[in-house]
Amino acid sequence: MKITIVAGARPNFMKIAPIIRAIKEHNNEGPQIEFRLVHTGQHYDKKMSDDFFEQLRIPQPDNNLGVGSGTQAAQTAAIMVGFEKELQENRPDLVLVVGDVTSTMACAITAKKLCIDVAHVEAGIRSGDLTMPEEINRIVTDSITDIFFTTTQEASQNLEASGKTADSIYFVGNTMIDTLFQNLQNLQAPAWWNEEEFTSKEYFLVTLHRPANVDDMNNLVNLLQNIMKGTSPSRVIFPVHPRTKKVIDQSGYAHPDLYLTDPLPYLEFLYLVKNAKAVITDSGGITEETTVLSVPCMTLRNSTERPETITIGSNELVGTDPVKLVPFLVKVNEGKWKKNSIPELWDGHTSERIVKIIADRYQ
């Protein structure tokens, strides 16, 4: 059989790497699965894309659509035009999309309009917040998908509640956790770690990227001021996107304990997560990694599509008011953070289960 695997943005790369590895292992023992890897180019900066391919040993894409930046509509349109041409020239039996970025939705729509089956890895997760572009991407993708691979039983239940049949839904676990387990022994300290005299469990790690948090200068400065006040006397590492760095530079905000760095490759970034005293973030995927690594995590959002990271894991939903961080930071500093466990089937073997299911269905 022939599969086209789609990756477009940084979160996707961590999810496809173990699937490709599992396909290669499958091909050593059974009927061949041919795959083409298509990179939409939604994330095109080397630090956001190329470094991940190198470190996670992802093969070079068979096709890079090179769509680059743009508005939601412009990006979606460019991806669909490029991906339609790719599918017309190299028609597969199945298109596999992962996550919830613009590429996920755009490629799913394009494939279905050409009557090609679509499998969605990380299907069924919901935040209930339609102001998030990712939530719209999830809903649209899952409305037309043929095979659903879910990270939790709750995600499977979301799909069943929307009318999807049980025989199309497979609870398999989390491929991003496969990548984490496969790379734990390869983590690397950033080049500046020793020079800047950072120490394990003595710093906080911050990641912010959602427009509501970073696009408005006054809001971002207020957020950083509250973070720095609440984390004192610890230092704070903030790998910051170039677009957000411009906002910070324009504001003139600086703090002696705030260390800004460029976006980091996977192995360096995960090193910072693993060794952090705690993580403050507005990302969803990072809350999964902190849960498995048992690192306290505070999410600056009003909703989450990953409730298991709160009910089972090490994450807490703070909200968008930075003042509400204070009691959570007190718990971290006093060593009173909640105990956590790892969700069911987040065991490092999700990709093997996915490939076996695909092989059984199509061969």
Disulfide bonds with the S-S distance in Angstrom:
none
